[in-house]
Amino acid sequence: MEQGRTSLIRYASKGLLALDTLKNFAGDPSHANSCKRVLNFYKKMAENDIPKQMDYFLKKENFEKMKKAFNAKSSPGKADIDAFNAEVKDVNNSLNTFNSINTNINNTRNNVLKDWNDSEKTFADSHMPYYK
């Protein structure tokens, strides 16, 4: 997961640099600007949102280990039960954060890609010759 995240950051950054040197087609920067918004979204997602989501997977993995150890005890004490309950609460809070971030990512991605598709259609309609 980390490898995919770093690759996304690297390629989005390269794409943004390439767009800075790209000349506008017939003075129309709309498609390039839309592409910049898409690349900025993916870069921001990989830099900020994915690490927060990865935190959930780490906490879940630790919880599964703790759960296995907890279930192996024949009669857990109060301290064990309190620690287990605290871990359950922590994993649940992390899951809520994961779901919130995921919903935000999906909504933003849908908006950015809709903007990209609309931009592509408008750009093609503006610059493609039509013959009657």
N, C-alpha and C positions, 0 to 999 in steps of 0.2 A: 504494500500500500504506500509506503514511504517512497519507494522508487517511482511509482506512478505520479505521486504528488510533486516530487522534485523535477521530474520530466515535464510535467505540465507547466510548472513555473518557468523552466528553462525555455521551452518552445513558445510560450506566450510572450515572454520577454523578447525573444528573437523576432517574433512576428511584429511586436510593437516597434522595435528598432527598424525593421524593414519597412513598415508603413510610414515611418518618419521621412524616409528618403523617396517614397513613392510619389510620383507626380500625379496630379489630378487629371482625370480623363475629361477633356473638353471643359476644363474649369469646374468640374463637378466633384466635390470631395465627399459626397453623401455616402457612397458605398464604402470608402476607406474609413470614414468616421464610424460607420456602423460596425465595421470589422474591428476597429479599436475598442469599441464598447464591449464586443464579445470577448476579445482577448483580455481586456482589463477585468471583466467578470471572472473568467477562468483563472487568471493570475491571483486575484483577490481571494477567490474560493480556495485555491490550493495553499495560499499563504496563511489565511486566517481561519477559514471554516473547517477544513479537513483536519488540522491538528486537534481541534476541539472535539471533532467526531471520533478521532482515533483514541482519545482519552476514554471514551465509553468502552471500547473494545478491551483496553488494558484493564479497566476496572472490572469488567465482566469476567475476564480471564482470572484475575485475582480472586474474585468472588467464588468462581467455580472451584478453585483450589481450597478456599476456606470452607466452602460448603461440603466438600468431600471429607475434609478433616473433621468438620463438625459432626457429620453423619457417622463417622467412624467411631466417635466416642459413645460409649454405652450410656453414660449418664452425665451430660454436660452440666457444668456449674453455672451459677448466675452470671459470672463474668464472661463465660463462653457465650451464653445466650445474648447478653448485652452487646458483645462484640459482633456477633452474627447479625443481630438486628440493626446495628449501626452500619454494617457493610451492606445489608439489604437496602437500607435507606439511601446510602451513598450511590449504589448502582441504579436505583430507581430515579434519583435526581439526575444522574448522568444520562440515563435513557431519555428523560424528559428534555434535557438540553440537546441531546442528539436529534430527537424528533423535531424540536423547534428549529434547529439549524437546517435540518434536511428539508423541512417545509419551506423555509426561506430560500434555500438554494434552488429548489424546484420552481418556486414562483418567479424568482429573479431570472433563472435560466429560460423559462417559458417567455417572459417579457423580452429578454435580450434577443432570443432567437426569432420571436415574432417581428421585432424591429429589424433584424437582419433580413428576414424573408420579405418584409414590406419594402425595405430599402432596395433589395435586389430587383424586385418587380418594378418599382418606380424608376430605378436606374435603367433597366432594360427598356421600359416603355419610353423613356426620354431619349435614349441614344440609339435605338434600333430603327432603321428605316422601314417605313411601311409603304407598300405599293398597292395601288388600287386598280 
